[in-house]
């Protein structure tokens, strides 16, 4: 089993989507539990990619290629995992705040969230505070993640939280923020529950919050 899982991990790190898909299918045929493949093969591969990105060994483009390989494996696993209670990790809403049209970082996080087994409601870009609030009512997520890439739109994070508080929804969801101008101090100042300075920290933080 260990060798098969290691082969999947290595193929993922190399961004070999077809190989990841084929090896995942083979592992299932050989009786390896789908959850084991996710936790012991796919996730370690993305964690290794995250470490390489932090160490400036690879670039965002390499992360995207590895993420596609991850999804090739998930495409095989998802029908099997969706029937397992273990796969019910949690639900997260994500969006870029009003006035901000940047979505590259957000889209990468969405891919990583789904790879980690989270159900994601992606509200897109330029999301108004009332739309974030309505999404909480409609979808009842464990976590709301807001992104901003412009200093000029950072204040919309505060406005969104105020709208959520005005509707008496604040105690129903954990809120995290991220993006170039965001900081840990700013997150505390606006009453957010957390701050992530990169994609992988965002995933780690969200998983911690949805399981609390």
N, C-alpha and C positions, 0 to 999 in steps of 0.2 A: 504493500500500500504506500509506504513512504516514498519509494522510487517513483511511482505514478504521480503522486501529488507534487513531488519535486519537479518533475518534468513539466507539469502544468504551470507551476510557479515560474520556472525558467523561461518557458515560452511566452508567458504574459509579460515578463520583464523585457523581453526582446520585441514585444509588440506583434507577435505572430498570431493573429486572430484565428486563422483557419486551423492552426496547430492546437491552439487552446480549445477550440470547439471540438476537434476530433479527439483530443486526449480526454476531454471531459466526458464525451460520449462513451469512450472506452472504459473510463473509470466507473461509470454507472453500470455498464454491462458487466464489469468485474465485481459488482456488488458493493462498491464504496458508497457510503451514505452521502446524499447530496449536500447535507449540512456540513459534513466533514470536508467535502471538496471546497465549499465556500470558505470555511473558516481556516482550513489548513493549507489550501493551495492558492485560491484567488486573492483573498485578503492579504496574506503575507507578500504576495507579488506587488500589490499596490502600495503596501507599507514600504517595501524596498524602493519603489519608484519615488515615494514621498521623501525618503531619506536622501536619495540621489539628487532630487530637486533642491532640497535644502542646502546640500553641499555644493551646489552649482556644477554638478557633474553632467546633468542633463537640462533640457529646456522644456518650457510648457508644451511645445509641439510634441516632444517625446512622451509627455504625460498623456496627451490626447490619444496618441497611438496606442499606448498601454491600456488606456481606458476602453478603447474600442475592442481590444483583445479581452479585457475583463467582461465586457458586455456579450462577447461571443460565447463565453462560458456561461454567463448568467442566462442567456437565451435558452440554453439547454436545461439549466437547473431550475429556472423560475416555475415552470408548470409543476415540478415535483416539490419545490420548496413551498409553494403557495398553499399546499395541502397540509403543511406542517405547522404546528403551533409555534415551533422554535423560530420560524421565519417572520413571525409577527413582531417586528422590532419596534415600530412606532411610526408616527406621521409627522411630517414637517411641511410648513408653508414657507416659501421663499420668494423674494422679489427684490428688484432694484427700486429704490425710493423715487417719489415724484420728482420730475425734473432731470432725472439721470437716465441716459439712454445706453449706458455701458452694460454689456451682458456676458462678456467672455469669461470673467471669473465666476460669475453666477452659474453659467452653464456648466462649467467644469465641476463646481460643487454639486450641482444637480446630478451629474453622472456619478460622482463619488458617493453621494447619498444613496442613490439607487443600488449602487454596487455593494453598499453596506447593509442592504436589506430594508431601507427606510421607504415608506410610501411618501412620495413627493408631490405637492401641489405647487407648480411653478406659475406664479402670477405674472412673470415677465418683467418688463422694464416700465419706468415711469408710473409706478403704482401709487395711487393716492392713499392717504391715511385711512379714509373711510372704506376703501376697497380691501385694505389689509384687515381692518376690523370686521368687515362683512365676511371675509374668508374664514376668520376664526369662528364665527357663528355657524357658517355653512359646513365647515370641515372638521371642527373641533380637534385641531392638531395638538401635539405635545409641545412642539417648538415652532416659533416664528423666527425666521432668519431674514435680516434686512441687509442689503448691500448698497454702498455708495462709493463712487469713484471720484467724485468732484467735491472739493471743499465747500462749494456753494450749495450743494444739496445735502450736506451732512445734517443740517438743522431739521430736515424732513424726518429724520429718525426720531428726533425728540417730539415732533408734531404727531407722528404716527403713534408713539407710545401714549401721548396725551389723549389722543382720540380713543385708543383702546381703554384707557383708564376712564374716560368720560362715559363710555358705554358699559362700564363695570365688567370688563372682560379680562382685566389684568391678572387676576388670580387664576384664570383658566388656562394660561399658556406661559411657557418660558420664552424669553426673547433674547436672541443673540444678534450681534452686529459685526460687520466686517467691511473691508475695502481700504484703499490707500490712505484716506484721511482719518479713518477711525482709529481710536486708541482705547486702551483699557480704562484710562481715567475718564474719557468721554462716555464710555459705556456705563460706568458707575454714576456719572453725573446725570444721565438721562433715565436712570432706573432700569437699565437693561440687566439681564441675568448673566451675560457673558460677552466676551470679545474674542475673535479669532483672527490671527494675522496671516494665516495661509489656509489653503484648501484642506489640508490634512488635519490641522488643528480644529477647523470648523466641524469636520466629521467626528472627530474624537469628542469634542465638547457636546455636540448634538446628541450623540449616542449616550453620553453620561446623563444628560438632562432628560431624555425621553424615558430612561429607565429608573429615574428617581421616584 
